[in-house]
Each structure stands twice: as structure tokens, then as C-alpha cells.
Amino acid sequence: MPRLLLRLSALLMAVSLSACDDAAPPTFTQAEPGEARSGGSTTVRKTDQNAFSLPSANLTPTRRLDFSVGNSFFRNPWVIAPATTTARDGLGPLFNTNACQNCHIKDGRGHPPLPEASNAVSMLVRLSIPDSPPYAKLIEQLGIVPEPVYGGQLQDMAVPGVVPEGKVRVDYTPVNVTFKDGTVVELRKPSLQITQLGYGPMHPDTRFSARVAPPMIGLGLLEAISDADILQNASKRPDKNGVFGRPNWVWDDARQKTVLGRFGWKAGQPNLNQQNVHAFSGDMGLTTSLRPFDDCTDAQVACKQAPNGNGENGEQEVSDNILRLVLFYTRNLAVPARRDVNEQQVLAGKNLFFQAGCQSCHTPTFTTAANAAEPELANQVIRPYSDLLLHDMGEGLADNRTEFKAGGRDWRTPPLWGIGLTQNVSGHTQFLHDGRARNLLEAVLWHGGEAQAAQQHVLSFNAEQRAALLAFLNSL
């Protein structure tokens, strides 16, 4: 009976939120039933630096063993082939890091490189050139036209005998934003610099997009939301504030067809397995049965000729069994419980969040499908605060780079669950796709485009209201 009541509560809330487009937002005087359990029965209660690294709370001891083995392949470094460590060799020839955990620090959020850093590590740079008809097949299956010499991603590291593609630096210029009460907040606008190009000049029309690694929590729950429930929130027309959520339609490598996208900063990947496969390939230069080739272009001869870590029986560097274990691990990284859900300041901030219209994109609640890939993830009332749809976020955040159906100003709404634990887990509070925001307030103030009305509403807040909004966000 309690689960039925929770699902009914979630359904009623969804109905009330859908009506918010044309009516006054709801007023919250107390926490909703089950609101602290952001991941439903999978939710864990931990707030320290390991808060993002725990298995779903409802996993059995036997299933936790698979989680632990998957964690070992996610956490430990891969090595250059040939090596005695045959289960972990084949790194490169071109790569960005040698372990998943180096980007997703403590399974959390990456950050831009420091000025003195030799490598970007937890931030990568996507590359492409403008779409055109001769590349229609590439666009259908990759979503982009890769830069002809450097491919779709800049790799700033390489094995001995292979030249890295280049180095990444980010510079910033200040941008001031003023609240109605006169308070000035200095934002920082990034400028990406690519130096020490290893294979000559890039195409003159190359598009660049810096991306920090997102948190790993709750990914299996997001995968378990039905397509129909995501598409239900897609707009046929903009609402009164100009909000217009759209799905990205992307290529599924295994099914060889176009399907709904939901993972990545522009929702460019359809499922977790493909997300993992492309990360193994692009970030570490590791082959899988879905991508049985190194990430080398025709111009990178030494890259193509370098030794690999494939098995004697034709097994790829990342075997299907390792891929299965990593998939299980990434599906079951649990979402931490919310804190202080009944505190008056948090409730006041929640009301301000809704009054500003933030929930138009950051959809609070979904119920996962009964046929989820893992039984622990099925029929869960979850609170990700994302619609997993694309939104035009304005020129300030634009990378001017298309990806399948996503335009140069479009970004997928990032989930907000766990965002208040970023400092505890990752040791910083840098947000947005390129880490330009140094705290949550800066992240809010960078919102433009469809979120312009919400941003303007926040700019009318006084100091007490700003503190309440941040208290709510930090409770998530």
C-alpha cells in the first residue's frame, strides 16, 4: 500500500505540474511523501566523499559482487599493450585518460583544466565540421561530421611513438550580472585554446565543444524511464515563457536504427551501454565488439600501426564480459537521499524554484518502467529534476556545434539530484557543460534562451530569497 500511495502522489504532482504552464505554481508547506528518496528504493544515505560511489540500496549481496567487479574495471587504470596484464591492456594509441575514474572523480563531476595542468583529464573537447549533404550517412550514424584529421574528439595524450593531437587550455574573461537589489555577480566566460597540434592545421570551419564529465549517479534509473514518459513532456509549441523541450533522435549502434537519445550533454547517446562503449573508444582508445577499431584517422599512420591489446581468439580490448560488468556498475550507482526536505528555508526555496518556472525543464518526478533492464530499477518513483529533453539555452551557452537533432544552442536538461553534494564528492563546485560556473548561483545566471524568463525572475530575488533558492538546490 505505501508504494501505491507514493505512485499516486507522484502522479498527482505530475498532473499539477503540467497544469502549471497556465496556472499559478503549487505552494509547498511541507515535504511531499517520499521526497527525500530521490532514487526510490535504490536511494542511499551517505553525504561524504563516497556518496556517489555506492550500489543501489536494494541490490542483493550476490548482485553487489558484480557491482564491485564492475567498479574495479571502472576505477583501475588500463595499460599500454602488449602487457602481462592482459585483461587491462590496449590503452590508446590516442587517449585522454587511462581510467574512467580519472574523469568521473569519485563517480562525480569533472572540471576544466587548471592553468598549470599538462592535460585536461576530466574535460574533453568535441570536434566537428559543418553538416553538408555529401556527409548524410555520417550525420545519420554519428550525428556530426568529424574533423578530417583529428576526428570527433581531441585526444591530448598518446602512447610512446605516437604524437598526441594537441593541448587544451581555457582562459576566462569576466561578465557582470546585476540583481534588482543592486548586487553584482561576476561570471566568467571561457575561451578555449587548442595548442601544439600534432597533425597540422585543423579544418578552418572546425567547431569545438568543451565538455566536463558529468556525475554517474542514477544513470540506470534514467535509462529505465520509458520513451513515452519522456516524449510526453516534449512540446508541440513553446509555453507562455518560450520553453520548448524537444527530443534528440540518435543512432543506436547495436540496433542499427534511429532511436530516442537521453545520455550526454546533448542527449547524443541512446543507452548506457553505448555511452560506455563510446567513452572506452574516445577517452581511452579501447576497442569493444560494438566499436572494434581504434580512434585513429587515416592521417594518423603511427596510431593505426601501434600494437593493440586484442585477445588471441579475436576478443576486443574490452571483452563483452568486462563491458557487461561495467554496464551493471554504471546502472547501479545509487542516488543519495535528499537532506533537510522539511526545513523552512528549503521549502521556501522550492516555492521560488517553481515560481521562477525552473520545473518547466527540470521535471521533478518520473516513475521508471516495469520492464527496466535491472529489476531493482523497475517501478521506482524517482526525482531527477530533468526532462532529458533538449532546450535552446541562448547564445551565452552556445557551442555552435550540432549533434544529431541538437542545434548549436541546445543542451539536454541535466539532472539536479545530488548536486548539493558536489563539493563533498568532487572537491569543487564547478557546473554547466564546460565547468564555467564556479557555484550554483553562477550556473543559474548563465541560463538564457528558453530559460531567460526564469533567469530574469531569479534576478528579481533579494538576498534572503537567493539564499533560500540555493538552500533548496543544495538539498537535492
Phi, psi and omega per residue, in radians:
M1 nan -0.746 3.119
P2 -1.002 -0.710 3.140
R3 -1.111 -0.691 3.117
L4 -1.088 -0.721 3.119
L5 -1.139 -0.685 3.112
L6 -1.084 -0.760 -3.119
R7 -1.181 -0.655 3.096
L8 -1.136 -0.714 3.104
S9 -1.076 -0.759 3.127
A10 -1.105 -0.700 3.139
L11 -1.124 -0.776 3.138
L12 -1.115 -0.691 3.110
M13 -1.124 -0.743 3.121
A14 -1.050 -0.716 3.118
V15 -1.117 -0.765 -3.103
S16 -1.169 -0.624 -3.141
L17 -1.214 -0.647 3.133
S18 -1.145 -0.463 3.121
A19 -1.400 -0.197 -3.070
C20 -1.165 -0.353 -3.135
D21 -1.009 -0.601 -3.050
D22 -2.073 0.065 -3.103
A23 -2.327 3.015 3.105
A24 -1.140 2.507 3.123
P25 -1.155 2.751 3.128
P26 -1.171 2.789 3.063
T27 -1.971 2.258 -3.092
F28 -1.869 2.129 3.095
T29 -1.913 -0.198 3.060
Q30 -2.711 2.890 3.140
A31 -1.148 2.579 3.061
E32 -1.296 2.707 3.113
P33 -0.979 2.235 3.102
G34 1.269 0.182 -3.013
E35 -1.106 -0.538 -3.108
A36 -1.209 -0.388 -3.087
R37 -1.586 1.388 -3.028
S38 -1.041 -0.567 -3.135
G39 -1.823 0.423 -3.105
G40 1.074 -2.400 -3.110
S41 -1.241 -0.202 3.115
T42 -1.452 -0.175 -3.007
T43 -1.070 2.445 3.069
V44 -2.016 2.809 -3.132
R45 -2.041 1.609 3.108
K46 -2.701 2.466 -3.070
T47 -2.261 0.088 -3.113
D48 -1.528 -2.861 -3.055
Q49 -1.159 -0.254 3.105
N50 -1.726 0.250 -3.031
A51 -1.088 -0.446 -3.109
F52 -1.713 0.063 -2.979
S53 -1.926 0.244 -3.059
L54 -1.706 2.638 3.085
P55 -1.317 2.760 3.061
S56 -0.831 2.355 -3.044
A57 -1.084 -0.427 -3.083
N58 -1.681 0.225 3.053
L59 -1.305 2.417 3.075
T60 -1.290 2.810 3.105
P61 -0.943 -0.692 3.134
T62 -1.119 -0.747 3.141
R63 -1.205 -0.501 3.102
R64 -1.170 -0.445 3.061
L65 -1.101 -0.813 3.090
D66 -1.066 -0.692 3.102
F67 -1.033 -0.781 -3.111
S68 -1.146 -0.700 3.119
V69 -1.165 -0.751 3.071
G70 -1.042 -0.674 3.110
N71 -1.061 -0.672 -3.115
S72 -1.121 -0.658 3.109
F73 -1.321 -0.434 3.085
F74 -1.347 -0.615 -2.980
R75 -1.583 -0.710 -2.989
N76 -1.440 2.626 -3.066
P77 -1.306 2.582 2.980
W78 -1.579 2.721 -3.055
V79 -2.140 2.898 -3.121
I80 -1.276 2.456 3.057
A81 -1.517 2.649 -0.100
P82 -1.400 2.690 -3.118
A83 -2.653 2.817 3.080
T84 -1.255 -0.403 3.113
T85 -1.459 1.355 -2.964
T86 -1.217 -0.387 -3.136
A87 -1.396 -0.200 -3.071
R88 -2.293 0.401 -3.134
D89 -1.832 2.863 -3.119
G90 2.031 0.116 3.129
L91 -0.918 2.352 3.085
G92 1.421 -2.716 0.224
P93 -1.171 -0.588 3.063
L94 -1.812 2.454 -3.124
F95 -2.819 2.969 3.067
N96 -1.872 -0.480 -3.131
T97 -2.791 2.946 -3.121
N98 -1.904 0.087 3.106
A99 -2.708 2.472 3.139
C100 -0.978 -0.696 -3.055
Q101 -1.125 -0.382 3.140
N102 -1.173 -0.524 3.094
C103 -1.548 -0.873 3.129
H104 -1.579 1.333 -2.984
I105 -1.080 2.105 -3.063
K106 0.934 0.603 -3.097
D107 1.139 0.325 -3.102
G108 -1.902 -2.553 -2.936
R109 -1.644 2.438 3.043
G110 -1.376 -3.050 -3.118
H111 -2.663 2.781 3.088
P112 -1.165 2.804 3.134
P113 -1.220 2.530 3.006
L114 -1.276 2.730 -3.095
P115 -0.974 -0.592 -3.084
E116 -1.568 0.001 -3.063
A117 -1.249 2.480 3.118
S118 -1.481 -0.408 3.117
N119 -2.409 2.661 -3.117
A120 -1.271 -0.591 3.091
V121 1.009 -1.431 -3.019
S122 -1.615 0.248 2.964
M123 -2.301 2.341 3.077
L124 -2.100 2.929 -3.122
V125 -2.138 2.072 3.040
R126 -1.414 2.551 -3.124
L127 -2.234 2.545 2.987
S128 -2.903 2.931 3.018
I129 -2.060 2.856 -3.058
P130 -1.014 2.554 3.091
D131 -1.128 2.574 3.000
S132 -2.729 2.730 -3.025
P133 -0.914 -0.648 -3.125
P134 -1.069 -0.311 -3.080
Y135 -1.835 0.433 -3.023
A136 -1.007 -0.714 -3.116
K137 -1.173 -0.739 3.080
L138 -1.038 -0.776 -3.110
I139 -1.128 -0.671 3.128
E140 -1.100 -0.702 -3.005
Q141 -1.721 -0.459 3.126
L142 -1.888 -0.333 -3.099
G143 1.432 -0.171 -3.100
I144 -2.526 3.006 2.889
V145 -1.898 1.942 -3.092
P146 -1.103 2.668 3.005
E147 -1.051 2.305 -2.935
P148 -1.041 -0.596 -3.078
V149 -1.708 -0.648 -3.005
Y150 -1.793 -0.144 3.098
G151 1.403 -2.701 -3.040
G152 -1.658 -0.052 -3.097
Q153 -2.664 2.343 3.119
L154 -1.412 2.166 3.078
Q155 -1.868 2.090 -3.022
D156 -1.718 0.199 3.065
M157 -2.349 2.780 -3.126
A158 -2.746 2.781 3.067
V159 -1.299 2.826 3.086
P160 -0.967 2.387 -3.140
G161 1.620 -0.140 3.106
V162 -2.110 2.402 -3.093
V163 -1.505 2.244 3.021
P164 -1.033 2.716 -3.064
E165 -1.313 -0.493 -3.132
G166 2.920 -3.124 3.109
K167 -2.096 2.628 -3.066
V168 -2.038 2.305 3.031
R169 -2.345 2.557 3.097
V170 -2.147 2.165 3.023
D171 -1.885 2.793 -3.073
Y172 -2.327 2.542 2.984
T173 -2.120 2.520 -3.082
P174 -1.329 2.525 3.052
V175 -2.341 2.091 -3.095
N176 -1.615 2.443 3.056
V177 -2.220 2.379 -3.046
T178 -2.016 2.248 3.043
F179 -1.334 2.864 -3.127
K180 -1.034 -0.558 -3.122
D181 -1.462 0.105 3.088
G182 1.665 -0.125 3.113
T183 -1.163 2.276 -3.127
V184 -1.857 2.305 3.062
V185 -2.045 2.241 3.116
E186 -1.609 2.010 3.021
L187 -1.558 2.967 3.058
R188 -2.239 2.221 -3.136
K189 -1.686 2.135 -3.077
P190 -1.391 2.620 3.006
S191 -2.280 2.041 -3.051
L192 -1.493 2.291 3.112
Q193 -2.100 2.159 3.060
I194 -1.893 2.072 -3.078
T195 -2.179 3.026 3.083
Q196 0.905 0.826 3.133
L197 -1.060 2.204 -3.015
G198 -1.501 -0.218 -3.020
Y199 -2.326 0.569 3.088
G200 1.525 -3.093 -3.075
P201 -1.126 2.649 3.023
M202 -1.490 2.885 3.025
H203 -0.931 2.383 -3.050
P204 -1.089 -0.381 -3.126
D205 -1.811 0.413 -3.112
T206 -1.077 2.351 3.043
R207 -1.747 2.406 -3.123
F208 -2.062 2.505 3.070
S209 -2.513 1.952 3.107
A210 -1.399 2.368 -3.111
R211 -2.392 2.132 2.998
V212 -1.512 2.693 -3.129
A213 -1.189 2.272 3.129
P214 -1.448 2.880 3.077
P215 -1.113 2.709 -3.053
M216 -1.701 -0.129 -3.013
I217 -1.216 2.525 2.988
G218 1.234 0.212 -3.058
L219 -1.155 -0.659 3.109
G220 -1.135 -0.579 3.087
L221 -1.206 -0.695 3.087
L222 -1.127 -0.669 3.097
E223 -1.134 -0.493 -3.071
A224 -1.467 -0.080 3.036
I225 -1.278 2.340 -3.112
S226 -1.195 2.607 3.044
D227 -0.946 -0.729 -3.077
A228 -1.063 -0.696 -3.123
D229 -1.207 -0.617 3.072
I230 -1.196 -0.802 -3.090
L231 -1.186 -0.413 3.108
Q232 -1.066 -0.499 3.140
N233 -1.570 -0.092 3.097
A234 -1.215 2.458 -3.030
S235 -1.599 2.452 2.957
K236 -1.517 -0.395 3.114
R237 -2.701 2.735 3.104
P238 -1.084 2.549 3.051
D239 -1.398 -2.995 -3.029
K240 -1.112 -0.364 3.112
N241 -1.739 0.111 3.113
G242 1.476 0.198 3.136
V243 -1.358 2.298 -2.974
F244 -2.573 1.401 -3.098
G245 -1.308 2.344 -3.114
R246 -2.316 2.521 3.070
P247 -1.343 2.686 2.919
N248 -1.727 2.381 3.119
W249 -1.920 2.087 -2.915
V250 -2.256 2.985 -3.090
W251 -1.576 2.282 3.058
D252 -1.683 1.972 -3.059
D253 -1.098 -0.686 -3.078
A254 -1.309 -0.708 -3.068
R255 -1.567 -0.197 3.125
Q256 0.954 0.867 3.114
K257 -2.748 2.880 3.113
T258 -1.489 2.286 -3.098
V259 -2.424 3.125 3.127
L260 -1.232 2.313 3.052
G261 -1.601 2.586 3.131
R262 -2.589 -0.228 -3.113
F263 -1.981 2.689 -3.098
G264 1.644 2.826 -3.056
W265 -1.086 -0.418 3.078
K266 -2.086 0.422 3.137
A267 0.938 0.740 -3.054
G268 -1.545 -0.033 3.122
Q269 -2.146 2.466 -3.018
P270 -1.511 -0.424 -3.059
N271 -2.705 2.954 -3.048
L272 -1.218 -0.650 -3.133
N273 -1.078 -0.775 3.125
Q274 -1.188 -0.647 3.061
Q275 -1.017 -0.795 3.132
N276 -1.118 -0.765 -3.129
V277 -1.039 -0.802 -3.119
H278 -1.210 -0.557 3.067
A279 -1.202 -0.758 3.056
F280 -0.984 -0.755 -3.086
S281 -1.232 -0.996 -3.031
G282 -1.303 -0.687 -3.032
D283 -1.473 -0.568 -3.044
M284 -2.194 -0.034 3.113
G285 1.163 0.628 -3.092
L286 -1.883 2.347 -3.106
T287 -1.542 2.672 3.072
T288 -2.419 3.011 3.120
S289 -1.144 -0.433 3.090
L290 -1.443 -0.497 3.086
R291 -2.327 1.364 -3.028
P292 -1.481 0.795 -3.127
F293 -2.652 2.639 3.089
D294 -1.369 2.730 -3.066
D295 -1.481 1.115 3.141
C296 -2.059 2.411 3.036
T297 -1.574 2.970 -3.117
D298 -1.071 -0.452 -3.118
A299 -1.359 -0.225 -3.053
Q300 -1.785 1.318 -2.987
V301 -1.111 -0.808 -3.112
A302 -1.106 -0.589 3.089
C303 -1.090 -0.789 -3.120
K304 -1.191 -0.481 -3.063
Q305 -1.636 -0.087 -3.077
A306 -1.202 2.647 3.098
P307 -1.050 2.692 3.100
N308 -2.187 3.021 -3.098
G309 -1.850 0.419 3.132
N310 -1.143 2.575 -3.117
G311 -1.323 2.898 -3.122
E312 -1.131 -0.461 -3.131
N313 -1.695 0.357 3.106
G314 1.468 0.134 3.119
E315 -1.235 2.447 -3.108
Q316 -1.304 2.980 -3.080
E317 -1.037 -0.709 2.995
V318 -1.801 1.841 -3.094
S319 -1.161 2.828 3.103
D320 -1.043 -0.582 3.140
N321 -1.226 -0.743 3.076
I322 -1.100 -0.738 3.125
L323 -1.057 -0.693 3.105
R324 -1.088 -0.754 -3.115
L325 -1.200 -0.702 3.092
V326 -1.151 -0.665 3.089
L327 -1.084 -0.783 3.122
F328 -1.065 -0.727 3.111
Y329 -1.085 -0.857 -3.086
T330 -1.205 -0.455 3.079
R331 -1.284 -0.438 -2.958
N332 -2.028 0.337 2.959
L333 -1.287 2.035 -2.917
A334 -1.386 2.707 3.048
V335 -1.551 2.287 3.086
P336 -1.229 2.661 3.086
A337 -1.155 2.628 3.031
R338 -1.245 2.756 3.103
R339 -2.002 2.630 2.933
D340 1.000 0.628 -3.043
V341 -1.159 -0.348 3.137
N342 -1.812 0.065 3.095
E343 -1.176 2.451 -3.054
Q344 -1.096 -0.668 -3.136
Q345 -1.179 -0.663 3.105
V346 -1.142 -0.755 3.108
L347 -1.127 -0.685 3.090
A348 -1.089 -0.717 3.109
G349 -1.153 -0.642 3.095
K350 -1.100 -0.745 3.096
N351 -1.076 -0.706 3.112
L352 -1.166 -0.653 3.078
F353 -0.995 -0.791 3.141
F354 -1.277 -0.659 3.123
Q355 -1.099 -0.621 3.118
A356 -1.291 -0.257 3.132
G357 1.529 0.279 -3.093
C358 -1.083 -0.533 -3.104
Q359 -1.212 -0.170 3.101
S360 -1.089 -0.540 3.064
C361 -1.891 -0.767 -3.122
H362 -1.469 1.237 -3.107
T363 -1.032 2.131 -3.030
P364 -1.165 -0.776 -2.850
T365 -2.264 2.439 2.936
F366 -2.386 2.841 2.926
T367 -2.058 2.194 -3.092
T368 -1.217 2.777 -3.048
A369 -1.282 2.707 3.112
A370 -1.202 -0.449 -3.100
N371 -1.767 0.632 3.108
A372 -0.996 2.703 -3.085
A373 -1.068 -0.527 3.080
E374 -2.134 2.366 -3.052
P375 -1.064 -0.526 -3.139
E376 -1.147 -0.374 -3.076
L377 -1.645 -0.074 -3.050
A378 -1.434 2.564 3.014
N379 0.982 0.672 3.136
Q380 -1.794 2.288 2.992
V381 -1.432 1.995 -3.034
I382 -2.104 2.779 -3.085
R383 -2.296 1.302 -3.073
P384 -1.421 -0.340 -3.031
Y385 0.987 0.908 3.034
S386 -2.720 2.555 3.027
D387 -1.725 -0.067 -3.123
L388 1.045 0.369 -3.141
L389 -1.877 2.884 3.090
L390 -1.496 2.486 3.042
H391 -2.434 2.497 3.043
D392 -1.282 1.977 -3.072
M393 -1.743 0.211 3.028
G394 1.603 2.972 -3.060
E395 -1.208 -0.538 -3.099
G396 -1.063 -0.599 -3.133
L397 -1.772 0.029 -3.045
A398 -1.162 2.441 2.958
D399 -1.862 -0.057 3.103
N400 0.987 0.546 -3.107
R401 -2.201 2.109 3.131
T402 -1.404 2.733 3.089
E403 -2.648 1.824 -2.964
F404 0.947 -2.090 -3.091
K405 -1.546 -0.064 -3.135
A406 -1.379 2.299 3.105
G407 -1.522 -3.119 -3.074
G408 -1.230 -0.258 3.083
R409 -1.915 0.084 -3.038
D410 -1.632 2.459 3.029
W411 -2.467 2.549 3.021
R412 -1.272 2.443 3.086
T413 -1.091 2.031 -3.138
P414 -1.315 2.456 3.047
P415 -1.073 2.541 -3.127
L416 -1.768 -0.177 -3.090
W417 -1.053 2.410 -3.130
G418 1.402 -0.025 -2.991
I419 -1.133 -0.497 -3.138
G420 -1.280 -0.167 3.130
L421 -1.772 0.165 -3.082
T422 -1.006 -0.796 3.141
Q423 -1.077 -0.772 -3.123
N424 -1.079 -0.724 -3.031
V425 -1.475 -0.887 -2.971
S426 -1.763 -0.177 3.097
G427 1.358 0.285 3.092
H428 -2.738 3.019 3.060
T429 -2.312 1.022 3.121
Q430 -1.832 2.197 -2.971
F431 -2.198 3.103 -3.066
L432 1.338 3.021 -2.948
H433 -1.091 -0.486 -3.109
D434 -2.018 0.178 3.076
G435 1.245 0.301 -3.070
R436 -1.186 -0.563 -3.113
A437 -1.362 2.239 -3.096
R438 -1.586 -0.062 3.088
N439 -2.863 3.053 -3.058
L440 -1.176 -0.604 3.132
L441 -1.113 -0.761 3.092
E442 -1.071 -0.673 3.130
A443 -1.068 -0.751 3.114
V444 -1.095 -0.744 -3.046
L445 -1.255 -0.297 3.062
W446 -1.372 -0.192 -3.104
H447 -1.149 2.296 3.077
G448 -2.479 -2.797 3.120
G449 1.018 -2.169 3.133
E450 -1.101 -0.417 -3.123
A451 -1.631 0.144 -3.091
Q452 -1.068 -0.736 -3.123
A453 -1.103 -0.727 3.112
A454 -1.130 -0.736 3.127
Q455 -1.095 -0.740 3.112
Q456 -1.115 -0.631 3.089
H457 -1.093 -0.765 3.137
V458 -1.128 -0.620 3.128
L459 -1.133 -0.273 3.085
S460 -1.514 -0.128 -3.090
F461 -1.267 2.502 3.000
N462 -1.488 -3.126 -3.046
A463 -1.052 -0.707 -3.128
E464 -1.150 -0.706 3.122
Q465 -1.193 -0.687 3.105
R466 -1.078 -0.730 3.134
A467 -1.121 -0.661 3.132
A468 -1.179 -0.762 3.116
L469 -1.048 -0.762 3.135
L470 -1.182 -0.591 3.085
A471 -1.098 -0.706 3.099
F472 -1.129 -0.858 -3.127
L473 -1.054 -0.690 -3.133
N474 -1.293 -0.209 3.066
S475 -1.456 -0.254 -3.046
L476 -1.292 nan nan
